[in-house]
Amino acid sequence: MNIFRLAGDVSHLVAIVILFMKIWRSKSCAGISGKSQVLFALVFTTRYLDLFTSVISIYNTVMKVVFLALAYATVYLIYMRFRSTFDSESDSFRVEFLLVPVAGLSFLENYAFAPLEIMWTFSIYLESVAILPQLFMITKTGEAESITTHYLFSLGLYRALYLANWVWRYHTEGFFDQIAVVSGVVQTIFYCDFFYLYVTRVLRGSGKMSLPMHI
């Protein structure tokens, strides 16, 4: 644990809470990709299977349970509680184009050919692309509410902080996780255009942000 890892975890948690509270308070999931949220729930499920086999620390266990609970609660709000507000026509990204390659890659490139290890690897690869349905939905509609952009910014910040964490660990511990680092870099790249627009437009006080169609 170091300051970058801790800040990254906090940023990740803040992102999920922002999204959950946005849906709960407005009683609407307009502008939110249910497909991205299902993919994130799948990420946490396949990554945290070790909850049943080992305990690293109280902090680690509590964070895993919180992420799982919030992820599934968000999916419930989108597809059950407030499904009448869900824009399924705009949330049209073909997730099979992500799941099939990710599943295949997790079997081919992993650290050990064991069920839990393959599931962990799958979660790492999937997390790197899970945000694509949300970005696709935003580009399709042409704009995003400020609260949604705050959510995306916090998610991107979490990934950037984790990159800093890996750099720190490499220099202080000699630790280098190639799968996690490469996947993290790929995921951070997806946020680059968004970061620029967020800083230059949202922080100037505009209520909504229009995004370029190439994101």
C-alpha positions in Angstrom: 0.0 0.0 0.0 1.2 3.5 -0.9 -0.3 6.9 -1.4 -0.9 6.3 -5.1 -2.7 3.0 -4.5 -4.8 4.5 -1.6 -5.7 7.6 -3.7 -6.6 5.3 -6.6 -8.9 3.2 -4.5 -10.6 6.3 -3.1 -11.0 7.8 -6.6 -12.5 4.5 -7.8 -14.9 4.3 -4.9 -15.9 8.0 -5.4 -16.6 7.3 -9.1 -19.0 4.4 -8.3 -20.7 6.3 -5.5 -21.2 9.4 -7.8 -22.9 7.2 -10.4 -25.1 5.4 -7.8 -26.2 8.5 -6.1 -26.9 10.3 -9.4 -29.3 7.5 -10.4 -30.8 7.2 -6.9 -31.4 10.9 -6.3 -32.7 11.7 -9.8 -34.6 8.4 -10.1 -33.3 8.3 -13.6 -30.5 6.4 -15.4 -30.6 8.6 -18.5 -27.2 8.9 -20.2 -25.9 5.8 -18.3 -24.8 2.7 -20.1 -26.3 -0.3 -18.5 -23.9 -2.5 -20.5 -20.8 -0.8 -19.1 -22.2 -1.3 -15.6 -22.9 -5.0 -16.2 -19.4 -5.4 -17.5 -17.9 -3.7 -14.4 -20.1 -6.0 -12.2 -18.6 -8.9 -14.1 -15.1 -7.5 -13.6 -15.5 -7.3 -9.8 -17.2 -10.8 -9.7 -14.4 -12.6 -11.5 -11.7 -10.6 -9.7 -12.9 -11.1 -6.2 -13.5 -14.8 -6.2 -10.6 -15.0 -3.7 -13.0 -13.6 -1.1 -14.0 -17.2 -0.5 -10.4 -18.6 -0.4 -8.2 -16.0 1.4 -8.1 -12.8 3.4 -5.4 -10.3 2.6 -6.5 -7.6 5.1 -9.6 -6.1 6.5 -9.3 -3.1 4.3 -8.9 -5.3 1.2 -11.9 -7.4 2.1 -14.2 -4.5 2.9 -13.3 -2.7 -0.3 -14.1 -5.8 -2.4 -17.5 -6.3 -0.7 -18.3 -2.6 -1.1 -17.4 -2.6 -4.8 -19.4 -5.7 -5.5 -22.4 -4.4 -3.6 -22.4 -1.0 -5.3 -21.8 -2.6 -8.7 -24.8 -4.9 -8.5 -27.0 -2.2 -6.8 -26.3 0.1 -9.7 -27.2 -2.6 -12.2 -30.4 -3.2 -10.3 -31.3 0.5 -10.4 -30.7 0.6 -14.2 -32.5 -2.6 -15.2 -35.1 -3.0 -12.5 -35.9 0.0 -10.3 -35.7 2.8 -13.0 -35.7 0.8 -16.2 -38.4 3.1 -17.7 -35.7 5.8 -17.8 -33.1 3.6 -19.4 -32.2 4.5 -23.0 -31.7 1.1 -24.5 -31.6 2.4 -28.1 -28.5 4.6 -27.4 -26.9 1.8 -25.3 -26.3 -0.3 -28.4 -22.6 -1.3 -28.2 -22.0 -4.9 -29.1 -20.5 -6.2 -25.9 -19.8 -9.6 -27.5 -17.0 -7.9 -29.5 -15.4 -7.3 -26.1 -16.2 -10.5 -24.2 -15.1 -13.0 -26.8 -11.6 -11.6 -27.4 -11.1 -10.9 -23.7 -12.1 -14.4 -22.7 -9.8 -15.9 -25.4 -6.9 -13.7 -24.4 -7.3 -14.6 -20.7 -6.8 -18.3 -21.6 -3.8 -17.6 -23.8 -2.0 -14.9 -21.7 -2.0 -15.5 -18.0 0.4 -16.3 -15.2 -1.0 -19.8 -14.4 -3.5 -22.0 -16.1 -5.8 -22.3 -13.1 -9.4 -21.3 -12.7 -9.0 -18.4 -10.2 -5.9 -17.1 -12.1 -7.8 -17.2 -15.4 -10.8 -15.4 -13.9 -8.5 -12.8 -12.4 -6.8 -12.3 -15.8 -10.2 -12.1 -17.5 -11.2 -9.3 -15.0 -8.1 -7.3 -15.7 -8.5 -7.5 -19.5 -12.2 -6.8 -19.3 -11.8 -3.8 -17.0 -9.6 -2.1 -19.6 -12.4 -2.1 -22.2 -15.6 -2.1 -20.0 -16.0 1.7 -20.3 -16.3 1.5 -24.1 -20.1 1.1 -24.1 -20.5 4.2 -22.0 -18.1 6.3 -24.2 -19.9 4.9 -27.3 -23.3 5.9 -25.8 -22.0 9.4 -25.1 -20.7 9.9 -28.6 -23.9 8.6 -30.0 -26.0 11.1 -28.1 -23.4 13.8 -28.6 -23.3 15.1 -25.0 -23.1 14.1 -21.3 -24.5 15.5 -18.1 -21.9 17.0 -15.8 -22.5 14.4 -13.1 -21.7 11.6 -15.7 -18.5 13.4 -16.7 -17.5 13.6 -13.0 -18.0 9.8 -12.8 -15.9 9.2 -15.9 -13.2 11.6 -14.7 -13.0 9.9 -11.3 -12.7 6.5 -13.1 -9.9 7.8 -15.4 -8.1 9.4 -12.4 -8.3 6.0 -10.6 -6.5 4.4 -13.6 -3.9 7.1 -13.8 -3.2 6.8 -10.1 -2.8 3.1 -10.4 -0.2 3.6 -13.1 1.7 5.8 -10.7 1.3 3.1 -8.1 2.9 0.6 -10.4 5.8 2.9 -11.2 6.3 3.5 -7.5 6.3 -0.3 -6.7 8.7 -1.0 -9.5 11.2 1.5 -8.2 10.7 0.7 -4.5 10.0 -3.1 -4.6 11.1 -4.2 -8.0 7.5 -5.4 -8.6 6.1 -5.4 -12.1 2.8 -7.0 -13.2 2.9 -6.9 -17.0 -0.7 -8.0 -17.5 -2.1 -5.3 -15.1 0.2 -2.6 -16.3 -0.4 -3.1 -20.0 -4.2 -3.4 -19.5 -4.1 -0.3 -17.3 -2.3 1.7 -19.9 -4.8 0.7 -22.6 -7.7 1.7 -20.3 -6.1 5.1 -19.5 -5.6 5.8 -23.2 -9.4 5.5 -23.8 -9.8 8.4 -21.4 -7.3 10.8 -22.9 -9.7 12.8 -25.2 -12.2 12.8 -22.3 -9.7 14.2 -19.8 -8.8 17.1 -22.2 -12.5 18.0 -22.7 -13.3 17.6 -19.0 -10.6 20.0 -18.0 -11.2 22.6 -20.7 -15.0 22.6 -20.7 -16.6 21.1 -17.6 -14.3 23.0 -15.1 -15.4 26.2 -16.9 -18.9 25.6 -15.5 -20.9 24.2 -18.4 -23.7 21.9 -17.4 -23.2 19.4 -20.2 -20.3 18.5 -22.3 -20.3 17.6 -26.0 -17.8 15.0 -27.0 -16.1 14.3 -30.3 -17.4 11.4 -32.3 -14.0 9.7 -32.4 -13.8 8.9 -28.7 
